[in-house]
């Protein structure tokens, strides 16, 4: 019985250390992509991610505009119902495809200062800097 109590106490302590994601920190914010691991970002165009009211998202994926909905459930974030325009831009095509693929895999986010990191579990997918 004593071991069960100690085990329960340890679990409570570890769960208290888990970082809670506050969706209010995202509402009405604008971000610019600074890092997409494994890829050099194009200098001719930018990728952006904007969160509006009710966590509606939109932005530019280097060439095409996109939009959708963010949802926070149990400290996890998902970007759902994403859609985009379909223009072809040869200069940024590879970066755009990588960006859209990564953004569709997001299930976790961290905000540290003016940086937003979108992850899949512990794998870093995208890093943004906050725009004023």
N, C-alpha and C positions, 0 to 999 in steps of 0.2 A: 504494500500500500504506500509506503514511504517513497519507493522508487517511482510509482505512478505520479505522485504529487510533485516530485522533483522534475520528472519528465514534462509534466504539464506546465510547470513554472518556466522551464527552459523554452518551451514552445511559445509561451506568451511573451517572453522577453524578445525572442527573435522576431515574432510577428509585429511587435511594437516598433522594431527597427526598420520595417519595410517602408519605403518611401511612398507616400500617398500622392496621387496625381490630382492636382486641382485644376479642373477644366476652366475655371474662371480666369486663370492666367493666360488662356489662349483666346478668349473672346475678344473680338475687335483688335486683333494683332496682325502685323504683316511681317513676313520673313523672306530672306533671300538666301538661296542655296550657296554654301561655301565649300561643301565637301560631299562627294559621292565616292566612297571608297573603291579603289581600283580603276578610277577614271579621271583623266585630266579634264577639267571643265572648259567648255568653249569660252573664248574671250569675246566673241562676237554677239553673244546673247546671254541672258540671265534666266534662271528658273526661280519662281517665287511661289509662296504658299501663304494665303490669307485666310484668317478665321473671322467670320462675321458673327452676328447674333445667332443663337441656337446652334453654334458650331458648324454653320454652313461654310464650306471651303471653296476657294477658287484660286486660280493662279495661272502662271505661264510656265509651260514645260519647255523652255528655250524658244520654241517656235509656236506651238499651239497653246490655246487657252484650255483650261480644264476646270471642272467643278465637281461638287459632290457634298457629302455630309460626313462629319466626324461624329463619332459616338464614344463616350467614355463609360465603360462598364467594369466594375470591380477593379479600378485603377489600371485598366487596360484601355488603349485607344485604338479604334479602328476607323479607317477611311472607307466609306461605303458609297455605292452607287456613283462611282466616278465615271465621268464622261469627258470627252475632249473633242476639239475640232480636228480635222483630218488633213491639214495642209502638209505638203512635203517640203522640207527644208534640208537640202543635202548637207550643208555645213554642220548642222546640229542633230542630224538624224540619229546617230549612235548614242549621243548623250541623252536625247529625248526618250528613246526607247528604254535605256537603262534607268532613267529617272522614273518613268511611268511604271516600269516593272517593280522598282524598289518601293514606290509609294503604295502600291497595291499589296505589299507584304507587311506593312507596318502593323504592329500590335502593341507597341510600348513607346512611351515618349518620356524624355527628361528635359526639364528646363533648368539651366544653370546660368544665372546672370542673364546676358543677352543672347544666349545660345539655346537652340532647340535641337535636340537629337532625337531622331525617329529610329526605332529599332524593331527587329523581329527577335523577340526574346532578349538575348544579350548581344546579338549581332547588330553592329552599327550599320544602318542603311543610308541615312541622309543627315547632314548637319546644316543648320540654317543660322544666320545672324538676324537679330531683330532690327527692323527698320523703324525709324521714327515717324 
